[in-house]
Amino acid sequence: MTTTDPASLATHGPVIPVIVLQRVADAVPLAEALLAGGVKVLEVTLRTEVALACIEAIARAVPEALVGAGTVRSAADARAARDAGSRFAVSPGYTAAVGQACRELALPLLPGVATASEVMAAQADGLSFLKFFPAQQAGGIPMLKALGGPFPDVAFCPTGGITPETAPQYLALPNVRVCGGSWLTPPEAVAAGDWARITRLAREASALR
């Protein structure tokens, strides 16, 4: 398994889908549907009991996808994600313990931040491509513009509350490389196996920039 530099995740398209899976059987067809729509980077959140099995299934069956684990909150999460085949990790916040674990595992980390102090803590550990989360609730576009002043060397992936309508406004900011969105994988579409709809949403998201 090869890992991926977190900054390179932004080179594959303007939106990273934030995925919550309830059934392992949905993992591979979902990944294939997103890939068919031009979305290659997949963040599968560790919010369900089957998440790690889903990551493992995608890593094995859809190797052309870059699958990573979201909601990584501890060193144990990071180890489990790496062992399941994750190419990167995404955390909702940042702690030095998670940062150290990911460095030791050679697992690239996209850590969540919401304040200037959190940006400084992540930067102190050598991280300069950060997830701004929860984007809408933490101040949205005005906050990202404000952070751009003292942190011109930091790039962001805003995630949380972003829609297809607001995504282009975020993507227009000079310090935003890519954004995260859950709208690409609506729960009802996944539950129904409506992969054609997910491919269509992925194609529309790929064209946002």
Secondary structure as GFF3:
##gff-version 3
##sequence-region A 1 209
A	DSSP	three_ten_helix	6	12	.	.	.	ID=ss1
A	DSSP	beta_strand	15	19	.	.	.	ID=ss2
A	DSSP	three_ten_helix	24	26	.	.	.	ID=ss3
A	DSSP	alpha_helix	27	36	.	.	.	ID=ss4
A	DSSP	beta_strand	41	45	.	.	.	ID=ss5
A	DSSP	alpha_helix	51	61	.	.	.	ID=ss6
A	DSSP	beta_strand	66	70	.	.	.	ID=ss7
A	DSSP	alpha_helix	75	84	.	.	.	ID=ss8
A	DSSP	beta_strand	89	91	.	.	.	ID=ss9
A	DSSP	alpha_helix	96	105	.	.	.	ID=ss10
A	DSSP	beta_strand	109	113	.	.	.	ID=ss11
A	DSSP	alpha_helix	116	124	.	.	.	ID=ss12
A	DSSP	beta_strand	129	132	.	.	.	ID=ss13
A	DSSP	alpha_helix	140	148	.	.	.	ID=ss14
A	DSSP	beta_strand	155	158	.	.	.	ID=ss15
A	DSSP	alpha_helix	167	171	.	.	.	ID=ss16
A	DSSP	beta_strand	179	181	.	.	.	ID=ss17
A	DSSP	alpha_helix	187	192	.	.	.	ID=ss18
A	DSSP	alpha_helix	195	206	.	.	.	ID=ss19
###
